[in-house]
Amino acid sequence: MIKIVKATVNDCELLSNISAKAFWESHGNSASKENIETFITKTYNKEVFIQELLNEDTIYHIIYYNNQAAGYSKIVLNVPHPKIEQQNSTKLDRLYLLKEYYNLKLGAQLFNFNIELSKTNKNTGIWLAVWIENFRAIEFYKKAGFGIVGSYNFKISETHSNPNHIMYLKY
C-alpha cells in the first residue's frame, strides 16, 4: 500500500533521518566523508526542518510503502530562476527516496503527485538542480520531459562544490 502524506513539524526527526540516509546513498562519494557529514549535520537537522515546515511556501510530503517511510519531497511554489522565462514555476528542491525502495516506482508516484500539486496552484512548470554525476536521477528527469537549461555549483562545504544541472519542465 502506498500513501503520500503532507509532512508536519511532528515529522522533523523522520525527515532528518531520511535525508541523511538518502544523501549518503546518492552523494556519499561526491566529497570527503568529513564534508558530507558536516553538510548533513548542518542541513538536515530538526531545527532546519521546523523552520521550513512553518513556512507555508515550503511544502513537504512523505511517501509511505506498507506503512514504512520510503522518502519525501520538498517543493516551493512560484520560485523564479534566471534561466527560465516563466515566473510562476515550482522549484522541486528535493525528491529523496531511500535506495531500498528504488525499484518500486515510488519516486515516480511522488514526482507525479508534486506535478499535480504544482499545476493545481497555477504554476506553469517545474525546475530543479541535480548533481551531474547522479545519472539515475538525470535519466528519470529526462524521461519525464525535463531539459537542461543551466548549471549551478552546489556547495557541500567551504572548500567543495558539486557541479549541478538546472533542469526544467514546462507544462
N, C-alpha and C positions, 0 to 999 in steps of 0.2 A: 504494500500500500504506500502511495506517495502523497505527501501533504506539503503544501507551501504555506508558511505562516509568517505574518509580519512580526518582526522582532521588536522587543521592548527592552527597557533598561534591565529587566529581570534576566535577560539573555546575555548580559555582558560577559560573564565568565565563559559561557559556551562559545560565543563569538571569538573571544580571545584564544581559546584552545583550538578551535578550528583554524583560525588564522595562522597560528604558529605552525601547526602541523602541515597545512596546505602550502604555506610559503616555503617551508623546508623541502617539501616534496617537489615543488615546481621550480624553485630558485636556489636551492641549497648549494648548488655548485657554481653559482654566479658570482660569488665573492668569498672572502675568507670566512671561516666558521665564526670568528670573533665579530666580524662586521654583520653577518646575518643575525647572530644572537642579539647584538646591540640594537639592530634595526627592529627586530621582533619585539624586544622589551619596550622600546620607545614608542612603537607604532600601534601595537596590538594589546595594549593594557586596558584594564577595565575602565579607568578614568577617561581614556580617549573615547571608548565606546559609549560611555554615559553621555559625554558632551555631544557626540554625533547623534545619538538616538534622541536626545532632547531637541535637536534642531529639526524642525518639521520639513525642511528642504531635503534632508538626507533620509533615504528610505532603505531599510534593511529587510530582507526576507530570508528565512531559513527553510531549507528543503529537508524533509524527513523521508526516510525509506524504512519501512517496517518499524516505525516509531524510534528510529535512530537518526540523529542529526547527521546528514551527509555533506552539507555545505551551506553556503549562503551567498547572497548577492547584496551589493550596495549600489544604489543609483542616486543621482542628483538630477532633478528636472531643471530644464531651462538654463543650461550652462553653455555659454558660447565658447568657441575655440577659434583662434585667429585663422586657421586653415579651412574653416567651414563657414560657408555663407549664411546658412540658416541659423538664426539666433535662438530659436526655440528647440534646441536639441538636448537630449538627455545624455548625461555622462554616465557610462557604465564604469564605475570606479573599481568594483570587484565582482568577480564571478568565481568563487572558490569552491572547489569540490574535492573532497578527500579521495586519495588515489584508489582506495578500496572500492569506490563507487563509480569509477571511470566508465566501465563498460555497460552501464545500465541506462544510459541516455538521460540521466538526471540533469546534467549540465544543460542539455538542450531544452528540457522542460522548464528549468528555472530561467534560462535565457528568454524563451518564448513568453513566459509569464511577464517578464520585465518589459519586453517589447510591447505587449498589450497594455501594460500599465502606462508606459510612455505615451502610446497613442491615445489612450483614454484621457490623458492630461494634455492633449492637443500639442504634443511635441511632434516634430516632423522628421526626426532622425535620431540616431544614437551614435556616440563615439566613445572611444576607449584608447588606452595606451597598453601595449603588450610588448614584453621583452622579446627582442629579435631572435633569441635562441629558444623561445617557447614554441617550438614548431607545432606541437599538438594544438595549442590554442590558436595560433595563426591559421592553421588549416581549418579549424572549426569556424572561425570568423569569416574566412574567405568563402566557405561553403554556404554560409548564411547571407552572403552578398556584400560583405564589407570590402572596401578598398583602402589601400594605404594612401593617406593624404599628407603625412608629415612625419617628423621624428621628434623624439623627446629623450633627454637623459634623466633616467630615474635614479635619484640619489639614495644609495644604500647607506653611505657613511660620508664623513668629511673628505675622505680620500678615494672613494669608489662610487662610480655611477655605472648603471647598465643602460646601453642604448635600447630604446623602445621605438616601435612604430606607433604612430597615431592612425587609427583605423576608423572609418565612418561608414554608416549605413543610412541612406536616405529612404524614407518610407514612401 
